[in-house]
Amino acid sequence: MIGVEKYGLRLLGVLIFATTVLTTFSADAADAADIPQFAGQWGYAKQCGSGHYLGLEIQQSGDRVTGEWREGTNARGGGGKLEGQVRGDKLYLRYCSDDEERGYAACPDYSGAEDYFLIDGETLVRHQKYGSSYRRGVALHPDGPGKKVPFDKNCTE
């Protein structure tokens, strides 16, 4: 009888351990499922005047993101790296510049000011930090192979 009790206790221990692992894994998976997904290539383009483009390439792991950015006009532009965090439904980003253009810190140091982005339907809307507040900016569209970013035709700005 002692052998049966010994193996029964071992089996009970294994079952408790497996249940704990599965419960933790399920909770982590549910938390990850609640985090909005921002990963991918995003782009904005405008032809009016001197033009404007903005491109983001975002990799996401849980609530953390890294990637690259590029922004400019028909005359000049810049680019660099980005890092950020998803908080609620917003993606907060900080930037560094490969060429110290656009007012961002030189890589690998990141700027202190954070823009945030929200997914709005099929677009990713930028909200730029101005002082202590934010202003709604451009709406980026999915970009990459087989996709074409539509030109913003609003030339009133």
Number of C-alpha atoms within 10 A of each C-alpha: 5 7 8 9 10 11 11 12 12 12 12 12 12 12 12 12 12 12 12 12 12 12 12 12 12 12 12 13 12 11 12 14 11 12 15 17 19 20 15 14 20 21 25 22 22 20 15 15 11 11 15 19 19 20 20 23 19 20 17 17 11 16 17 15 20 18 18 18 21 17 19 18 16 13 8 10 15 16 22 23 22 23 20 20 18 21 13 10 14 18 24 20 21 20 28 25 24 17 14 14 17 13 10 20 19 17 16 13 13 19 17 12 16 19 21 24 24 18 17 10 7 10 17 21 19 20 20 17 15 11 7 6 8 14 12 13 13 20 21 26 21 19 18 13 7 5 10 11 15 14 16 17 10 9 10 6 5
